[in-house]
Amino acid sequence: MFLETQPWLNNLGSTTIWAISTQTFKKQLDNAGPATAVPRRRSAAGPAEPHARANLSSMADSLNRLHFKVDGMDGYLERLDEAVQR
């Protein structure tokens, strides 16, 4: 699952936090196709995988650092997902 809700926030009313699962960024070798599978086409410039992975990581960091105001409170909470942090 790409995004999952955090159930420990049910007592905060309508506020919901979404966290990106660390599994999103792990290449799963268990699901690799058979040896006879057609190889993927790659662009002439080479694979974009490292750049795409960096973008996903950056988006995850940004989403997990979002500040939000909790209903009925004057303070702000910051949600940091340590699994995504370096």
N, C-alpha and C positions, 0 to 999 in steps of 0.2 A: 504494500500500500504506500502510495506516495506521501499522503498527508494523514495524520491521525489526530484525533482530539485528545485532550488531556482530561481524563475523568475527575481528577482531584479538584477541578475548578467548578464543579456543579453548584457549590454553595455561593458562588459569586453572582448568581442571577443570570442575566442574559450574556455576560461576557464569556467568550470562548477563545481558547488559545489553540492554534494549530502548530504542530511541530513536524518537521520533515524527518522521516526515518533515515537512519544511517545506512540502511540497506539500499536506499536509492542510489548511493554512490559506489556501491561495491559491485564489481563485475562478477556475475554468477556463472561459474564454470560448470556447475551441475546441470544447467539448462542448455549447454552447448549442443548444437545439432550433431547428427552423425557425420562420420568422416567423409561421406560421399556428398555432403551438402554443397551447394554452389557457393563459392566464396563471395563475400561482399565486394561491390565495386568501390574503388577509392578514387578520390579526385587526383588530378595530376599534381596538385600542390602537396599531397600527402594527407594522412589522416588528421581530422580535426578533433580527435578524441581528447587530447590534453586541454585544448582551448575550451571545448564544450564542458569538460569536467570542472575546469576552473570557474566557468560561468555559473554552473549549477551550485558549486560550493559557495560562491559569492552571494548568489540569491538566497541560499539557505542561511548563511550568516546574517544577511540583512533581515530576513523574515524572523529569525529567532531573536533578533535584537530589538524588534519593534517595541516601542513604548506604548502603553495603553493606560487609559484612566479607568480605574475600577469604579463602578457605580457606587455612590455614597461615600467615597473616600477622596481625600484631597491629594494623596500621594500617587506616584506612578510606580508600576511594577516593571521590571525588565526580565524577560525570559531569555536565558542563555542556554542553549542546548550544548552541553560539554562534549557530546559525542561528535558534533560537527566541527568543534573548535580544533585548531591545530595542536 
